[in-house]
Amino acid sequence: MNVIETGRLILCEFTEDDSEFILKLLNTPGWLQFIGNKGIQNTDDAKNYIINVPLKSYEKFGFGLYNVILKSESRPIGMCGLINRDSLDDIDIGFSFLPEYTGNGYAFESASATLNYAKIHLGFKRIVAITNPDNHNSIKLLEKLGLKFEKQFVVPGDEEELMLFAITFDNEA
């Protein structure tokens, strides 16, 4: 199901049929370095990830991580969406793209549209983002999106220090 559409992109819900794409995306060098190894080694692992992460989130919360489709190629190029993490007080925006599609503004376009969707359609007043301090591209993008650095913190049960960014929406529609 299509959720968000921009000039160049469609953000839609993942389906189990997206397992080959998920296998590829979750094993890119950037994902492994900055997000972490999720143990996705084959399409069955990828299908289980889809069932247990985005599909479960859509069902439980009405939002989640979305498949970012490049309209001109009708091809998945990344993911962007909203995550309800137990370790955070607020809803988190996340994104990741295949390396061959970075540097073209797709992350900014999809994340901007996702923030707008969160504000207008879901009624959220505040969205946060977490990133590795070494992920300079992500930090630049978050700042360009209007998120401000708030603090460094460690997720309980993990030893890696992360940066927390946030944006608070005004009451204008």
C-alpha positions in Angstrom: 0.0 0.0 0.0 1.3 3.4 -1.0 1.6 5.7 2.0 3.6 8.8 0.8 4.3 10.1 -2.6 6.8 12.8 -3.6 7.9 14.1 -7.0 10.3 11.3 -7.6 9.5 8.7 -4.9 6.8 6.4 -3.6 7.0 5.2 0.0 4.9 2.1 0.4 4.5 -0.7 2.9 6.9 -3.6 2.6 5.5 -7.0 1.8 7.1 -10.4 2.1 7.8 -10.2 -1.6 10.5 -7.6 -0.9 12.8 -10.1 0.8 15.5 -10.0 -2.0 15.7 -6.2 -1.7 15.9 -6.3 2.1 18.6 -8.9 1.9 20.6 -6.6 -0.3 20.0 -3.4 1.7 20.7 -4.8 5.1 24.0 -6.2 3.9 25.3 -3.0 2.4 28.6 -1.6 3.9 26.8 1.5 5.2 24.0 -0.5 6.9 26.5 -2.9 8.5 28.8 -0.1 9.7 26.2 2.4 11.0 23.1 0.3 11.9 24.6 -3.1 12.6 24.4 -6.6 11.4 20.9 -8.0 11.7 21.9 -11.5 10.8 20.1 -11.4 7.4 22.0 -14.0 5.4 19.3 -15.2 3.0 15.9 -14.4 1.7 14.2 -16.4 4.4 16.0 -14.3 7.0 14.9 -11.2 5.1 11.3 -12.4 4.9 11.3 -12.9 8.7 12.8 -9.4 9.2 10.0 -8.0 7.1 7.3 -9.9 9.1 8.8 -9.0 12.5 9.8 -5.4 11.9 7.9 -3.4 9.4 4.7 -5.6 9.1 4.5 -5.9 12.9 4.9 -2.1 13.2 2.1 -1.4 10.7 -0.2 -3.7 12.5 0.6 -2.5 16.0 1.2 1.2 15.5 -0.2 2.1 12.1 3.2 3.2 10.8 6.7 1.8 10.3 9.6 1.6 7.9 8.5 2.1 4.3 10.0 0.8 1.0 11.3 3.8 -1.0 10.5 3.3 -4.7 12.1 5.4 -7.4 9.2 6.2 -9.7 11.4 6.6 -12.9 12.7 3.1 -12.5 9.9 1.4 -10.5 12.7 0.1 -8.3 13.2 -0.1 -4.6 16.2 2.1 -3.6 16.0 2.3 0.2 13.8 2.5 3.3 12.6 5.4 5.3 10.0 5.6 8.0 9.0 5.8 11.6 10.0 3.5 14.4 8.5 3.1 17.9 11.5 1.9 19.9 11.2 0.7 23.5 14.4 2.5 24.3 13.2 6.0 23.2 10.5 8.2 24.6 9.5 9.5 21.2 8.9 8.1 17.7 12.2 7.8 15.7 12.7 8.5 12.0 15.1 6.2 10.2 16.4 5.8 6.7 18.9 3.8 4.6 19.6 3.7 0.9 21.5 1.5 -1.5 24.9 3.0 -2.1 24.3 3.6 -5.8 21.3 5.9 -4.9 23.0 8.1 -2.3 24.0 11.7 -3.0 20.9 12.3 -5.2 18.7 13.9 -2.5 16.4 10.8 -2.2 17.1 10.5 1.6 16.2 14.2 2.1 13.1 13.9 -0.1 11.8 10.8 1.6 12.6 11.9 5.1 11.1 15.4 4.6 7.9 13.7 3.3 8.0 11.3 6.3 8.3 14.1 8.8 5.4 15.9 7.1 3.3 12.8 7.2 4.2 12.3 10.9 3.1 15.8 11.7 0.0 16.2 9.5 -1.4 12.7 9.2 -0.3 11.1 12.5 -0.4 14.2 14.6 3.0 13.7 16.2 4.4 16.8 18.0 8.0 15.6 18.2 10.2 13.2 16.2 13.7 12.0 17.2 16.5 10.3 15.3 19.5 8.4 16.5 22.8 8.0 14.7 26.3 6.8 15.2 28.7 9.8 15.9 30.8 8.6 12.9 27.9 8.7 10.5 28.6 12.2 9.2 26.2 12.0 6.2 23.3 11.0 8.5 24.2 13.9 10.9 24.2 16.4 8.0 20.9 15.1 6.7 19.3 15.3 10.1 20.4 18.9 10.5 19.2 19.8 7.0 15.8 18.3 8.0 15.7 20.7 11.0 16.5 18.2 13.7 18.7 19.5 16.5 21.3 17.6 18.5 20.1 17.0 22.0 22.5 14.5 23.7 24.7 11.5 23.4 23.4 8.4 25.1 23.8 4.7 25.3 20.8 2.4 24.7 20.4 0.1 27.7 21.9 -3.3 27.0 24.3 -1.9 24.4 27.7 -0.3 24.8 27.7 1.9 21.7 27.2 5.6 22.3 24.7 7.3 20.0 23.6 10.8 19.2 20.0 11.9 19.7 18.5 14.5 17.4 15.0 15.9 17.7 12.5 18.2 16.0 9.4 19.6 17.7 6.6 20.7 15.3 4.8 23.9 15.8 1.0 23.9 15.9 0.6 25.1 12.3 -0.9 22.7 9.9 
